[in-house]
Amino acid sequence: MRFKKYFFVLLMAGFLAVPAFSFAFAPPAEQTESPTLILFHGEECPHCRAERAFLKDLKKETPNLKITEYEVWHNEKNRELFLKTAKELGIKRLGVPLTIIGDKYLIGFDKPENSGEKIRQMLKSLEVEPPNEETIAHPLFGKIRSEERRVGKECRSRWSPYH
């Protein structure tokens, strides 16, 4: 009899502890930071001028986009950063403009229909899909469907005085 009592107490304590500790193993929150585009360019470079004009339009389309520009032909510190960044990304053939978004990069710019579209694709690859409102992410059980929400919607539609 005593064994059953202790077993029952331990079992109940375990059930109570699981929800309390499950949040310690929750996945990290999704990043909501705005995307950052880094542009290394040369002042007199015509391709760089074309990309900078394109980026002004892109900034209007994507207001949360952060654009950081570094002129590398006349600024020694920017040139050193350019060389260091290229080395970190494993770029062997250097050129301007060099556009970096996340861990992806593009060297050169011809026109918005080609290079501009590649830049848009690079930005799109950073986007995170919004969570599905019908499911709840639980750290131990994964994604589970919220029955409360489902039943609530059914009840509203079935017994609503407005249908």
Secondary structure as the mmCIF struct_conf table of DSSP 4:
data_model
#
loop_
_struct_conf.conf_type_id
_struct_conf.id
_struct_conf.beg_label_comp_id
_struct_conf.beg_label_asym_id
_struct_conf.beg_label_seq_id
_struct_conf.end_label_comp_id
_struct_conf.end_label_asym_id
_struct_conf.end_label_seq_id
HELX_RH_AL_P HELX_RH_AL_P1 ARG A 2 SER A 22
HELX_RH_3T_P HELX_RH_3T_P1 PHE A 23 PHE A 25
HELX_LH_PP_P HELX_LH_PP_P1 ALA A 26 GLN A 31
HELX_LH_PP_P HELX_LH_PP_P2 GLU A 33 PRO A 35
STRN STRN1 THR A 36 HIS A 41
TURN_TY1_P TURN_TY1_P1 GLU A 43 GLU A 44
HELX_RH_AL_P HELX_RH_AL_P2 PRO A 46 GLU A 61
TURN_TY1_P TURN_TY1_P2 PRO A 63 ASN A 64
STRN STRN2 LYS A 66 GLU A 71
BEND BEND1 TRP A 73 HIS A 74
HELX_RH_AL_P HELX_RH_AL_P3 GLU A 76 LEU A 89
TURN_TY1_P TURN_TY1_P3 GLY A 90 GLY A 90
BEND BEND2 ARG A 93 ARG A 93
BEND BEND3 VAL A 96 PRO A 97
STRN STRN3 LEU A 98 ILE A 101
TURN_TY1_P TURN_TY1_P4 GLY A 102 ASP A 103
STRN STRN4 LYS A 104 ILE A 107
HELX_RH_PI_P HELX_RH_PI_P1 PRO A 112 GLY A 116
HELX_RH_AL_P HELX_RH_AL_P4 GLU A 117 LYS A 124
TURN_TY1_P TURN_TY1_P5 SER A 125 LEU A 126
HELX_LH_PP_P HELX_LH_PP_P3 GLU A 129 ASN A 132
TURN_TY1_P TURN_TY1_P6 GLU A 133 GLU A 134
STRN STRN5 THR A 135 HIS A 138
TURN_TY1_P TURN_TY1_P7 PRO A 139 PHE A 141
STRN STRN6 GLY A 142 ARG A 145
HELX_RH_AL_P HELX_RH_AL_P5 GLU A 147 TRP A 159
TURN_TY1_P TURN_TY1_P8 PRO A 161 TYR A 162
#
